Amino acid sequence: MHPLSPTPAQSGPDWDLSNAAYDYFLPAGRIAQNPAVPRDSSRLLVVDSPTHHSHRIFRDLPDLLQPNDLLVLNNTRVIPARLYGHKSTGTPVEVLLLEPRTSSTWLALVKPGKRLKPGALIEFEQLPPCHRQGSAEHSLLRAKVLDTDEGTGGRILEFDVPEGVSFAQLIEEFGHVPLPPYITESAASPNQYQTVYADHPGAVAAPTAGLHFTEELLQRLAHRGIDRAFVTLHVGVGTFRPVEVEDLTTHKMHEEWVEVPVATVGQIRQTRERGGRVIAVGTTVVRALEGAAASGQLQPFCGKTDLFIYPGYEWRVVEGLITNFHLPRSSLLMLVSALVGRKRLLDLYQEAIAQEYRFYSFGDAMLILPDARG
């Protein structure tokens, strides 16, 4: 078994393990196209018991948590992973970087993929000067298709990286911060798709539960005695993909790189000793912490996780959760169902739709307190 594999689900009430049980209808108008301004003005659905919930604003968070609680946040930073280029014939090509294989070789999703066989060359256009993050200038970036990847349907690309230049520098000049495909009419700036504490580049999608925090809100939480700790999980595009198998137990979760540092493990243990609660900010934090506790005890970890959490999962670390509203039939929806119960969660989603909450990455949030767990 993979060191960060899920605990097998047991049978029990409301533990429906069929994909269809995690479907719901969302009107298109409820998909947020732009973030709330300011960030902490988003709405917050507070779930504080198995039968009760209330409607608040995200900036109310310090009043909803307790002194000695610990918020664990994901400090990954979204890289400019979307590149626009063309073949030698002039055919436009769009590339979404997924993960590095070497310093100059990446697994990527490519459009149009069928026309890009091994050996094909792609040339990329440089961003206008006003959009570049770096000061260096390189007039051309090329990549060669080395192979196909059956697991993702993507391609292995080898980039021509000049001597003395890092690939990270190049994508700052040529790349765009990618927004999820359901955000089609956004006026958001790249910085609005980063958390205010983003520090470790590597994600191709933001840990969106953290987008609601401002520096001022973090200070207010600290003044109330609510501590914070960090993990790093580089979010991959597979996070947003629907689960395609009908039997959840046969779903293969995508791998993502994660680090749970020694300091964070120590903070969690200290929180427990003083009677505080561990509140994960986002499903990525849940996967990081629970994966690092796969042996039964939380330990520092650095590597990849393919942890898939669904109802019946045996929780080891996380007691509460701050999360956004997720896509139907997604692994994220199943993870939250494992915490609060499938039927309860879907009822809450219907309430959120009726109350005109905003859904998905730029949308509103939900706080599930420990007393609300199913």
N, C-alpha and C positions, 0 to 999 in steps of 0.2 A: 504493500500500500504506500502511496506517495506520503512523505512526511507531513504534508498539510492536507490530507484527504479528509472529507467530511465524516462525521460520525453517522453511521447508517440510521435512517429514521425507523422508529418503532411504530406500531399501529396504535391509533388512539383517536379520540374524538376530534372532529374538524381537521384531520390530517389527510385531506384528499390529495393524493399524489398524481392526479391526472392533470395534464397541462390545461385542458379546457376549463378546469375549476378556477383558474386564475385570469379569466377574461372579464372585461367590462367594457362598456361603451363610453367613449369620451368625445363630446362635441368638439369639433376642430377649433372653435373659438376659445376653448379653455387652455389651449397650448400657448404658454407664454412665449412671446417673440422677443421681449426685451426685459432686462432685470428691473427690479424695483429700485427707485432712487429716493432717498438713500437706501443702501442695502438692507438695513435693519427695519425698514418700513414694510417689509413683506408680512403677509398674514401668517399666523401660527395656529394650527389646530392642536390643542393640548389634550392628550389622552391620559387621564390621571387615575382611572380605575377600569375594571372590566365592563362597566356599564355607563360611565360618565365621560363627557368631553366638554371642552369649552373653546371659544374663539377668542384669540388674543392677537397681539402684534409681536413680531420677533424681538423687538427691543425690550419687551417685558421679561425676557429670559432670566435676568438675575433674580426676579421676584418668584420665579417658578422652580428654581433649583435651591438647594440647601448649602449653607457653609460646610466645607469639607468635601463637597462633591468634586469630582475630577472630570473635566471635559478632555477627551482625547481627540485630536484633530489630525488630519492628513496634510502634511506640508509639501506634497508634490506640486510641481509647477508644470503647466501645459506648455509644450514646445510648439514652435511654428511648423507643424507636421504636414500641412497641406501645401503641395507644390504644383504649379501649373507650368506645363511645357508643351513640347510638340515632337513628333517624329521627324525624320529627315524629309518625309513627304509633305510636311506641314500639318499633318493631322494633329489636332489638339489632344493632349494627354493630361489627365489629372491623377496625382499620386497622393495617397495618404500613408505616411510612415506609421508602422505599427510597433516595431521593436528592432533594436540593433542586433546584428549577428556578429559583426566585427566593427572596428573603428570606421570603416568605410562601406560596410555592407548592411543593408536593412531589408527586413520583411515589410512589404507595403501592399496596400490595395491599389489597384490601377484601373483606370477607365480610359479607353475601352480595353479591357483585359484580353479579350479573345484575339485582338490584333497584335498583341505584344508577345511574341514568341521569344524563347531564349536566343540571345544574340542581338536583339533589337536595341537601338540607341535612342535615348531621350535627351533633349536639350531643354533647359529651364530658363524662364525669364526672371531677371532680377527685379526686386521691388523698387519702386520709385524712391529717391533719397529720403523723402519725408516720412516714409513708412518703415525704414530700416531701423533695427535696434542697435546695430553695430556701426562703427565708423569706417571699417575697411570696405574696399570695393573690389569685386571680382566680376568681370563682365560676363562670364559664362560658367554654367554648371552642367555637367553631363553625367548620365548614368547608363549602365548597360544591364539588360535583363539577363541574369545568370540562369534562373530556373523558376519553376512554378512551385507553389506550396499547396498541397492538396487539402490540408486542414482548414485554411482560410480562403482558398481560391485566389490568393494573392501571388505576388512575384517577389523573388529575391533580386534586389537591385544592388549593383556595385557602382558607387559614386567615384568620380575622378576628383580626388581631394588634393589640391596643390600642396607641395612640401611647405611645412611651417605653418599650415592653416588647419584648424580643427573643424570637424564636420559641424559642431555646434555653431561656430562662427558663420559657416556657409548658410545654414538654414535660417539664421537671423537675417540674412540678406535676401534670401530667395523664398522663404517660407511664410505661410499665413497660419495664424492660430485657427484651428478648425472648430467650427460649431457643429453640433449634432444635426443630422439631416432633417429633423422636424422643425428646426429653426430656419425659416426660409425668408423672413422679412425683417431681419433685425438691424437696428441702428447701433448696436452695442459696440464699444471699442474693445480691442483685445484685452485690455486691463480689467474690463468688467467680467471677463470669463476666467479670471484668476482670483483666488482667495487673497486676502490682505496679508496672509502669513505664508504664501507660496514661496518656497525656498530651494527646492531640489528639482531641477528640470528633468523631465522624463515622461510625463503623461501626455496622451493624445486626447484626453477629455478631462474636464475639471471634476474634482470631488465636490459636487454641486451643493451639498448641504452646508458646506463652509462658505458659500458665496454670500450668505446673509450677515456675516460678522463684519463689524467695523472696528477700527482701532479703539474708538471710544467705548463701544460695547464690551470689548475684551477688558478694558480698564475697569469698567463698572463691575464686571464679573469678578475680577481679581480683588477689588475693594470689598466685595461681599464675602470673600473667603473661598471662592470657587476657583480651584487651581486648574491648570491646563498642562497637557503633555502632548507629545507629537509622535506619530509614526509616519512612514513614507510608503505609499503604495502607488505605483505609476499606473494610472487608470488606462486600460486599453479599450479599443473600440468594441470589443466583445461584450463589454458591460451593457451596452444599449441594445444588443441584438436579442430578439425574442428566443425563448426556448422552443426548439422545433420538434422535439420528440414528445409523444403523448404521455409516456411513462417517465416521470421526473427522475426516477432512480437510474435511468439509463443515460441521462444528460451528461455530456462531457463539458466541464467548465473550462473556459479559456484561462491560460496562465497569466499572472501579472507579478511583476517584481515588487517585493515588499521588504521593508526593514522595520523591525521592532527593537529599538535600542535598549541597552542596559538601563539607562536613566529612566525610560518610560516604564519598564517592568518594576523598577524600584518605586516609582511614584504610585503605581497601581497598588502595590503591596502596602505602602504607607497609607493610602486612602482607605483600604479595607481595615487596617488596624485601628484607625481613628473613627470608624463608623461611617465613612463617606461612601458615596455611590459612584460607580464608573459609568459615565454617559458617553457613548460613542457619537461623534459628529460625522454621520454618513455611513453608508453601507460598506465603503472601502475600509474604514476603520474597523468595522465589525469583522470583516474577512481577515484583516491583518492580525487583530488581537486573538480571535478565535483560532486562526490558523497556527499562531505561535504557541497556543495552548493545546495543540492536538495530542500531545503526550499525556494530557491530564493536568498539567501544571504549566502556567504561563512562563515562558523562557524567552530570552533575547533570540532574535532570529533575523537572518539576512539571506534571501533567496527568492524562489518563485512559489506562488501558491495557486492551486486550482480548486480551492475550497468552494463547495456549492452548499449553501445552507437553505434548507426547506423544512416545512413543518415536521416535527418529530426530532429536530436537532437537539442535542444535549448541550445547553449553554454552560460555558466555563468562566467567562470573564465579563462580558457586557451585561449591564443591568438595565440601562435605559438608552434611548436612541433619538437623535435629531436627524430627520431625513426629509427629502422632498417627495413629491408624488410621482410614482413610477409608471412605466409603460405596461399595458396588459401583457400577460404571458411572459414577463421578463423575470430573470433570476433575481432581480432586486425586489420585485413585488413578492416573490416567494420567500426571500430572506426576511422581510418585514412580517410576513404572515407567520413565520416561525416564532416570532417574538410575541405577537399580540393575538394571533389566531386568524385563520383565513376569512371566516364569515364576518368576524368583527371588523377586520381591515376593509373588506369590500363594502360593508355598511358605512364605514367612515368615509370611504371614497365617494359613495353616492351622496353623503351629506356635504362633502367638499364641493362636488359638482353643483349641487342644489344651491349652495351658498356662494357660488361663482369664484371659488378659489382658482388660482392660476397653477397649471400643471407643468411638470418636467423641469428641465435644467434651470431655466430662468424663473421658475414658478415659486409658489409659496411653500411653507414647510409644515412638518408635523413633529411634535414632541411626544414621545412615548415614555412616560415615567415608569419607574420600576413597579409601582403598585398596579399598573395596568396590564402587566404581562399575562398572557394566556396560560 
